[in-house]
């Protein structure tokens, strides 16, 4: 049961591995399996975030909480060679 908690703690932003591994050590779980489970739990949300982050930001562009994170930068401006 504690391994499942380690897995879910490692999925939360800002807490991630910084919270999951100390939790596992405090619960007396073996370090290597806890580390592997925390890494897997930390990497699992990445494809979902990668695929849907732009859609969420576009949806929330007119909402005051989400809209403030939108920064309009053109790729051509960053990659231009002069």
Secondary structure, DSSP 8 states (H G I E B T S, - for coil): -HHHHHHHHTTSTTTHHHHHHHHHHHTT--HHHHHHHHHHHHHHTHHHHHHHHHHHHHHTTTSHHHHTT-----HHHHH---
